[in-house]
Amino acid sequence: MASTNGKIEVANGHAHGSSLDVDHITTQLKKVGLSQPPTFPGVQLSQEYNPVDIYRAYIIEQIHHITGAEPAIINNAVAWTQDLKHGDLVLPVPALRLKGKKPDELATEIADKFDCPIVEKPIADKTFVRFFFKPGPLASLTLNYTLKQNAQYGFNPLLGLEDPSKPDGKRKRMIVEYSSPNIAKEFHTGHLRSTIIGGFMVKLYSAAGWETISMDYLGDWGKQYGMLSQGFEKYGSEAELERDPIKHLNEVYVKINQDNAEEQKEAKKLAERKDELEKTKNPPKPMKPKKGKENEAVPAVKWSEEQESELKDATAQLEKVQEELVAKPSIDEKARQFFKRMSDGDQEALKYWQKFRDLSIEAYKHMYARLSIAFDDYSGESTVKLEDMEKAAGVLQERGVSEDSKGAVIVDLAKHGAPKLGKTLVKKRDGTSLYLTRDIAANYERYEKYHFDHMIYVVASQQDVHLAQFFKILQLMGSPYSEVVAKCEHISFGMVKDPKGQTMSTRKGTVVSLSDSLDAAKEFMHGVMRKNEDKYQQVQDPEATADLLAISAIMVQDYAGKMINGYNFDMDRMTSFEGDTGPYLQYSHARVCSMARKAKVPREALENADFTLITAKEGVELVRALAQWPDVFLNTYKTREPVTVLTYLFRMTHMLSSCYDAKDVGNKNAKTMSVMYADSEEKKAALMGLYEAARQVLGNGMRLLGLKPVERM
């Protein structure tokens, strides 16, 4: 079951709850004349966690006898299908890498000679062999797996072991750094992506048996805190700060940035004009001419004495205005000076900063709890040790990676084989550090503390260049930094924009508050629930249920596409009960819970039911879909895309829904898949066992995505 820290727990390499024991598997197989599934050297099948792996074992055995192909090659070739009309498993014959026979002829030979009591006669389809599992044995195996493994069905804790062949061996350790908001800034819908994608990664790797560490690396250091302190002095209220620290600090931050923009207006205008003139005078070098046009004359740059005079005048005026702003001092200059005092350990400067940081973390914890997220480690830029930054700077200098540039320290990555990454600043002229300096030192600090096997940075695509520069510099630094960064990975994601497709900005005050969005969605869901008074009265905590529906709505919209794709935050679309939405998934789960309450079939009867009684086409298709769940999890472990899980859940719930209205072939007025109108107690138990298994798989998938399934709504 899911734990309170937002992870799917495993212990000592094993998931809580049992795998399906060998004796039970053997008992099921003996009913159809088979013994214990075969095993093969070099082939890792998880038959105790995945019913389809039992079928893989027999298919590998048969194909090996028919063709002589190596079992490991066959195992890699046999694939699961996303569309069940193409089979439960499929073999693309060319993948066997056998010589001597044409693939289509070999496909026909395999189909003709194949004989297994739990698999239908295979279909040779050109160069493919399609395997369809017999419904009776598949239902007995799959539903037994699901009902006995419960909240662990589908997950495979062997994947995270250092040696998968030793179930009690050591688990690998993973750090996932995600969310990472800037202290004192509103937790907005843009932060949502990093938070829920990172939370998903933690749950995914936990379910795969890794030891996972959730890390929130806060943006809690820098000149913006000098800006914020001025904003609070000018616009702040202690009462508002205590009541809602994040919202109030965000408001004063926006106001002081507006004041700063007004103050910097003239300097900005002059800088833009100077830049424009310099580009006219020194345009970028023309691209290499196309073949056959090498001799065409390149137009000469038109640059007049008037323009030269204007450039000198703009440069002089800009320098004068900048000097005046520093002498004033301007808001920006005061912010710089304030941060310098923080860096130098000035207690008065740090007092404000510490208060803002502590209040912000407490506020974030409430938001994370609402999203079923918990962190093991709250670190931040401020926690990186000065001596580690100085040590890293020394390595950069000693190994010729960094260089001096007018008093600042830079790394010119073009000189080190990465021209696209350009130059990057490591230390400012005044000696203050930058994000990059701290990232470099923090990377090795984490390894010394946790000795991780892998670390993932979940950071928006806007920071792709920064992460690439960061990783490249660590590689250039050599041992031990290069060995540690080899264990690191950046998972990038697209941006969330406002409903009109505009980029959100904290400084401009255009962000969509996540708290406000959740509250609005919660109120909408609460209103929908109230429309059915009878059901509403039966919900134990309507407010909490409405909140879970709201969170499901928002998270499912986020998961609806690949991570790298951005999307517009559209409240109307996400809160709809029509189509593939979060509320629809919750409704599907709650509907089976309602059925179970009415049917009152004892758990023992479900677990001992005769599932071969499920013969209706709709029921058979649902069983086939439930059997695929462990493979869907395995595929998700490879892709790390939440949409892989989401797509499966919607497909499976559509199949579940079709079962409710399935009609008897002989009597079109009879609902053949109805629990309440089952023609015997045995059939009733079998049908309820199927629906309970579907509810369990739906719940397992939802929890993997970070959603809490509701039982009433």
SULQUI-V105853 format. One record per residue. N is the residue number from 1. SS is DSSP state (h for helix, s for strand, l for the rest). PSI is psi as a letter, one per 30 degrees, with the letter a starting at -180 (999 if undefined). BURIAL is I if it has 16 or more other ideal C-beta (glycine too) atoms within 10 Angstrom, else O. Layout:
n = {N N}
ss = {SS SS}
psi = {PSI PSI}
burial = {BURIAL BURIAL}
//
This chain:
n = {1 2 3 4 5 6 7 8 9 10 11 12 13 14 15 16 17 18 19 20 21 22 23 24 25 26 27 28 29 30 31 32 33 34 35 36 37 38 39 40 41 42 43 44 45 46 47 48 49 50 51 52 53 54 55 56 57 58 59 60 61 62 63 64 65 66 67 68 69 70 71 72 73 74 75 76 77 78 79 80 81 82 83 84 85 86 87 88 89 90 91 92 93 94 95 96 97 98 99 100 101 102 103 104 105 106 107 108 109 110 111 112 113 114 115 116 117 118 119 120 121 122 123 124 125 126 127 128 129 130 131 132 133 134 135 136 137 138 139 140 141 142 143 144 145 146 147 148 149 150 151 152 153 154 155 156 157 158 159 160 161 162 163 164 165 166 167 168 169 170 171 172 173 174 175 176 177 178 179 180 181 182 183 184 185 186 187 188 189 190 191 192 193 194 195 196 197 198 199 200 201 202 203 204 205 206 207 208 209 210 211 212 213 214 215 216 217 218 219 220 221 222 223 224 225 226 227 228 229 230 231 232 233 234 235 236 237 238 239 240 241 242 243 244 245 246 247 248 249 250 251 252 253 254 255 256 257 258 259 260 261 262 263 264 265 266 267 268 269 270 271 272 273 274 275 276 277 278 279 280 281 282 283 284 285 286 287 288 289 290 291 292 293 294 295 296 297 298 299 300 301 302 303 304 305 306 307 308 309 310 311 312 313 314 315 316 317 318 319 320 321 322 323 324 325 326 327 328 329 330 331 332 333 334 335 336 337 338 339 340 341 342 343 344 345 346 347 348 349 350 351 352 353 354 355 356 357 358 359 360 361 362 363 364 365 366 367 368 369 370 371 372 373 374 375 376 377 378 379 380 381 382 383 384 385 386 387 388 389 390 391 392 393 394 395 396 397 398 399 400 401 402 403 404 405 406 407 408 409 410 411 412 413 414 415 416 417 418 419 420 421 422 423 424 425 426 427 428 429 430 431 432 433 434 435 436 437 438 439 440 441 442 443 444 445 446 447 448 449 450 451 452 453 454 455 456 457 458 459 460 461 462 463 464 465 466 467 468 469 470 471 472 473 474 475 476 477 478 479 480 481 482 483 484 485 486 487 488 489 490 491 492 493 494 495 496 497 498 499 500 501 502 503 504 505 506 507 508 509 510 511 512 513 514 515 516 517 518 519 520 521 522 523 524 525 526 527 528 529 530 531 532 533 534 535 536 537 538 539 540 541 542 543 544 545 546 547 548 549 550 551 552 553 554 555 556 557 558 559 560 561 562 563 564 565 566 567 568 569 570 571 572 573 574 575 576 577 578 579 580 581 582 583 584 585 586 587 588 589 590 591 592 593 594 595 596 597 598 599 600 601 602 603 604 605 606 607 608 609 610 611 612 613 614 615 616 617 618 619 620 621 622 623 624 625 626 627 628 629 630 631 632 633 634 635 636 637 638 639 640 641 642 643 644 645 646 647 648 649 650 651 652 653 654 655 656 657 658 659 660 661 662 663 664 665 666 667 668 669 670 671 672 673 674 675 676 677 678 679 680 681 682 683 684 685 686 687 688 689 690 691 692 693 694 695 696 697 698 699 700 701 702 703 704 705 706 707 708 709 710 711 712 713}
ss = {l s l l l l l s l s s l l s s l l l l l l h h h h h h h h h l l l l l l l l l l l l l l l l l l l l h h h h h h h h h h h h h h h h h l l l h h h h h h h s s s l l l h h h l l s s s s h h h h l l l l l l h h h h h h h h h h h l l l l l s l l l s s s l l s s s s l s l h h h h h h h h h h h h h h h h h h l l l l l l l l s l l l l l l l l l s l s s s s s l l l l s l l l l l s h h h h h h h h h h h h h h h h h h h l l l s s s s s s s s s l l l l h h h h h h h h h h h h l l h h h h h h l h h h h h h h h h h h h h h h h h h h l h h h h h h h h h h h h h h h h h l l l l l l l l l l l l l l l l l l l l l l l h h h h h h h h h h h h h h h h h h h h h h h h l l h h h h h h h h h h h h h l l l h h h h h h h h h h h h h h h h h h h h h h h h l l l l l l s s s s h h h l l h h h h h h h h h h h h h l l l l s s s l l s s s s s h h h h l l h h h l s s s s s l l l l l s l h h h h h h h h h h h h h h h h l l l s s s s s s s h h h h h h h h h h h h h h h h l l l l h h h h h l l s s s s s s l l s s l l l l l l l l l l l l l l l s h h h h h h h h h h h h h h h h h l l h h h h h h l l l h h h h h h h h h h h h h h h h h h l l l l l l l s s l l h h h h l l l l l l l h h h h h h h h h h h h h h h h h h l l l h h h h h l l l h h h l l l h h h h h h h h h h h h h h h h h h h h h h h l l h h h h h h h h h h h h h h h h h h h l l s l l l l l l l s l l l l l l l l l h h h h h h h h h h h h h h h h h h h h h h h h l l l l l l l l l}
psi = {l k l f g g l j k l k h f k k k l l l j l e e e e e e e e f f g g l a k k l l k k g j j k i f f f j e f f e e e e e e e e e e e e e f g k k e e e e e f e k l l k f j f f g l e l k j j e f f f h k l e k k e e e e e e e e e e f k j k f g k l k l k j i c g k k k k k k k e e e e e e e e f e e e f e f b f f k f l j f f e g k e j f f i f g a k k l k k k j k l d h l k k g k k j l f e f e e e e f e e e e e e e e e e f g g l j k j k k j j k i g k l f f f e e e e e e e e e f l k e e e e e e i e e e e e e e e e e e e e e e e e e e g e e e e e e e e e e e e e e e e e i l k k l l k l l k f g e f k k k k k k j j l e e e e e e e e e e e e e e e e e e e e e e f e l l e e e e e e e e e e e e e g g j e e e f e e e e e e e e e e e e e e e e e e e e g h k k k f j j a l e f f k k e e e e e e e e e e e e e g g e l l k j h f l k l k j f e f g g i f f f a k k k e k l e g f k l l e e e e e e e e e e e e e e e f h l f k k k j j k l f f g e e e e e e e e e e e e f f a k f e e e e f f g l k k j l l l l k l l f g g k k k k e e f g g l j k e e e e e e e e e e e e e e e e f f j e e e e f f k e i e e e e e e e e e e e e e e e e e f f l l e f k l l k j j e e e f g k f k a i l e e e e e e e e e e e e e e e e e e h k k e e e e f g l j f f f j f k e e e e e e e e e e f f e e e e e e e e e e f g j f f e e e e e e e e e f e e e e f e e g k k k e f j f f k j f g k e f g k f l e e e e e e e e e e e e e e e e e e e e e e e e f g k j k l f k 999}
burial = {O I O O O I I I I I O O I I I O O O I I O O O I I O O I I O O O O I O O I I O I O O I O I I I I I I I I I I I I I I I I I I I I O I I O I I I O I I I O I I O I I O O I O O I I I I I O I O I I O O O O O O I O O I I I I I I O O I O I O I I O O I O I O O I I I I I I I O I I I I I I I I I I I I I I I I I I I I I I I I I I I O O I O O O O O O I I I I I I I I I I I I I I I I I I I I I I I I I I I I I I I I I I I I I I I I I I I I I I I I I I I I I I I I I I I I I I O O I I O O O O I O O O I I I I I I I I I I O I I O I I O O I I O O I O O I I O I I O O I O O O O O O O O O O O O O O O O O O O O O O O O O O O O O O O O O I O O I I O I I O O I I O O I O O O O I I I I I I I I I I I I I I O O O O O I I O I I O O I I O I I I O I I O O I I O I I I I I I O O I I I I I O I O O O I I O O I I O I I O O O O I I O O O O O O I O I I I O O O O I O O I O O I O I I O O O O I I I O I I I I I I I I I I I I O O I O I I O I I I I I I I O O O O I I O I I I I I I I I I O O O I O O I I O O I O I I I I I O I I I O O O O O I O I I O O O I I I I I O I I O O I I O I I I O O I O O O O O O I O O I O O I O O I I I I I I I I I I I I I I I I O O I O O I I O I O I O I I I O O O O I I I I I I I I I I I I I I O I I O O I O I O O O O I O O I O I O I I O I O I I I I I I I I I I I I I I I I I I I I O O I I I I I I I I I I I I I I O I I O O I O O I O O O O O O O O I I I I I O O I O O O O I I I I I I I I I I I I I I I I I I I I I I I I I I I I I I I}
//
